[in-house]
């Protein structure tokens, strides 16, 4: 097995959940050359994986905003050329969606994906050359790992390695301890009440840093920071910069968002707060210094988070 192409396009959490499967493939097939098709906003994260040779960005989200633009059609043509530059021994679509299955068609090689009973969108299975059963009740990390192992023909072991290399932090080793709050997430039902963030921040007794990704998230972070006291809302940061920020943090506390998984993958002590989703399926997984609190429909109290920190 010489060349492998993974198709896992989005979102950030899904991309990070796929990293252990990439690490498995690299460890079990050390001579393999591994490429990855991923949505352009998350290309930086895929590139942080130490075993990925080439990242091939795709821009489906942006292209959908102007589908008849000549510039968009030119970008699509360029993407097709890029993904078909060489022949792959295996093209593995772990996204299991119709859009990712269609992307896999552009690559030259045997296409692998989940069967109809396993895929998130069963129609996707029609576009694979080989399909594999993967139980739906497993955590997303294990579903990706099982699909990859089945496609590439090796047995899984219990070792989980996210394989991300963040580089060195520019922060001084004697800088004051700080905690990172990740107060943003993609759905309103996943948000934790601002009052609980404020209660938690005041109880910690250390500086709090609140990153953000959009103007709405920035406003929320600023509102929380203003009532904590010793809190900072920094300028917008890249994924690499955030990873290095996480590495030096005393603790990272975040909602069900890809950045919380990035924090745990960076090696930081991490607490995941779950309010509107099931941590058994998408929670922090395989990290020795991470723990999940809360559950779908049961946002944790600030005291629960403090207890997890203890």
N, C-alpha and C positions, 0 to 999 in steps of 0.2 A: 504494500500500500504506500504509494509515493506522494500523491497529492489529494488533499481533502478540502472541500469547500463547505463551510457552514452557512446556512441562511437563518439568521435570527435577527430580525430587523429592529424591533422595538418591543416594549418601551424600555426605559432605563433599568427598571427592576428585572424585566425579562432577560435583558442582555447580561446582567450580572449573574442571574440564575443559570445562564448557559455556560459561564466561565469554567465551572468544574468539569463539564463534559469535554471542553477543549483541553483542559489539563490532563484528563484521563487519556484522551487520544494521543497526546504528545508523549505521555509517560509509557503507554503500552506500545506505541509505534514510533520509536525515537527518530527514525529516518524520515518521517512524514513531513511534508510541507503543508502548512495549514493556512488557508485564506478564510476571510469572513465577510459576508455581505450584511451591512447594517445601515439603518437610517442615519443620515448625515449628522444629526445632532449628537449621536452616541458613538460616532467613529472614534473619538478620542479615547473612550473607555475600552473599546475592542483593541485599540492600538496599545493600551497599557498591559495587555496580556503578553507575557514573555514568550509564549510559543506561537504567536500569530505572525506569519510572515508578511501578509498583505491584507490590508483592510480595503474593501470595495464599498464606498458609500452609495446609498440609494436615497432618493428624495421623494418618495411617494407622497408624503404629507404635503410637501410644498408643491409638487406637480399637480396635485388635485385642485389647488387653488386657481390654476390657470391652464386647464387641460388643452386649450386650443392655441396656446402661445407657440410661435415658431421656436422661441428660445427653449421652451420646455421640451419640444420634440427633438431638438438638437441635443439636449442633455440626456434624454432617454436613449437616443442612438449611441451617444458616447458611453453610457452605462452598459448597453448591450455589448459593445466592442470590448469594454474592459473586462466584463465577466466571462466573455468567451475567448479570451486570449490564449488559454491553454486548456487541455483536457484533464479532467479530474477522475481519479479512480472512484471517488464517492462524493456525491452532492447530497448533503444532509439538511433537510428543512425541519428544524425543531420548533418553528413557530406554529405549524399545523393550521394555518389559515389559508384561505383561497389566494390572497394577495402574495403570500410568501411562496406558495406552490407555483404560482405563475412566474414569479421571479426565477425560481429554480430551473424553469424550462429554458431560460437563456443560456445556462451553463452547459458545457459539453461534459457528459459523464453520466453514470448511473445514479438516478435520483432515488433517495430514500426518505421516507416519512412515516408518520403514524397511520394506522389503518382507520377505516371509517368509524369504528367503535371508540377509538382513542383520540382522534383529532378534535380540536376545538371547533373546527368547521368541517364536517364529514366530507363535503364535496372536494376538499383539498386532496383527499386520498386518490382521487381519479387521475391526478397528474404525476404520481410517483411511479417509477419502475418497480420498486420493491416497497412493500408496506410492512410495518411491524406493530404488534400489539403492545400497548403501554398502559397500565392501569391508571384510571383517572383520579383515583383517591390518593395518589402519592404526592408528596411535595414536588413543586415545579423543578427543583434541582435534580431530584431523582428521576423524574420523567425524562429530562434532557439526557441524563447520564445513561439511562436504560436504552433509549432510542439509539444513541451514539454507539454504545457497546454492541447492540444487536446489528447495527448497520456495518460496523467494522470488524465484527467477529472476535471479540475478546470478552472475558468474564470480568465483571466488576469486583473491586475490592471495597473495603470500608473507608479508604482514605479519601478525603475531600480537600481539594486544593483549588482555590480560586485563581491563582496564578497571576495576580495583578501586581505590577511593580510601579510604585508611586514616585520613585525618585527621592531625593533628599529634601527635607524641609528647609526653608530659609529662616525659620524661627530659631532664635538662640535657645540653647539648651537650658539656660537659666531663666527663661521667660516665666512670668507668673502663671500658675496653673489656670486652666480655663475649661469650661464645659461648653459643648456645642449643642444648641437646640435646632432641630430641623422641624419647623412648625408647618411646613407646606406639604400638600399632597394633591392628588389628581381629582379626588371626589369629596364633596362636602360631608358625606357620611363617614369619611375617614378622619375628619378633623377632630382635634381635641379642644375642648373649650379653652378660650384664652385665659380665663380665670385660673384654671388648673396649671397652665404654663407659668403664670405669674406666681402662684403659690409655690410651685416647685422651684422656680428660680430664686425666690427669696429665701427658701429653706437651705439651698445648697451652700451658701457662704463663699462662693468663688465667682470669678468673672464668667459671664455667659456671652458667647458669640452666636449670632443668629443669621446665617446665610440665607440667600433668597435666589429665585430664578426669574420671577416676573414682577411687574410693578404691583400687582395685587398682593403677591407674597411679601414683597418688600414692605408694603404698608402694614400688613399684619405683623411682621417681625418688628417693625418700629413701634407699633402700638404696645406690643408685649414688652419690648425692651424698655420703653419709657416708664413702665410701672415696676420693673424689677429693680432698677437702680444701677448696679454695676453690670451693664450689658452693652454690647456693641453690635451694630448692624454694619457689616463691611461692604465694600464695593462688590459688584457681581464678580464671581470667581469661576474659573474654568474647572472641569472635572479633575484635572491633575492638581490644581491648586487646592481644591477641596480635599482631595485625598491626602495631601501633605498636611493640611490643617487638621484633619481627623487623626492622623498618626500621632501628633503631639498633644492631642486633647486628653484631659483627665478622663472624660467620658463623653460619648456622643449619645444624645437622646433624641429619637426621631419617630415620626409617624410611618405609616405604611407607604413608603416612597422609595424610589430607587436609590436616593442619596443615603438613606439609612443602611441599605445593603452595601453600598459603596464604602461607607464608614466601617462596617464590620469586616469587609474584604480587605480594607487597608490595615487591619490588625488592631483597630481601636476597640477599647471596651465600649460596648454598644447596648443600649436598651431600646427595643422596638415597642412602640405604643400602638395597640390595635383597637380600633373602634367600630369599623364597618366591614371588616374582612376577617377571614379565618387564618390565623397564623400557622395552623397545621398544614396549610396548602401553599402559602406564600410568605410565611414569616422568616425571620432570620434563621439560617439553617447551616449547621456544620461549622460554626464558629466557636472556639473555646471560650471567648470572652464576650459572648452576646447572650441576651435573654429577651424573650417576648413577654409582654404583660397586656392584659385585656383580651377582648374577643369581639366577634361580630355582634353588634347590638349591646355590648357591655363595655363602655369606655372605662378605663381604670381610674380610680381616685389618685390624687397626687401622692397620698401616703403609700399606695401600692408601688409606685415608681420609686419612691425613696427606700422602701423595703427592698426592692430588687437591687438598688445600688449598694445596699448594705451587705 
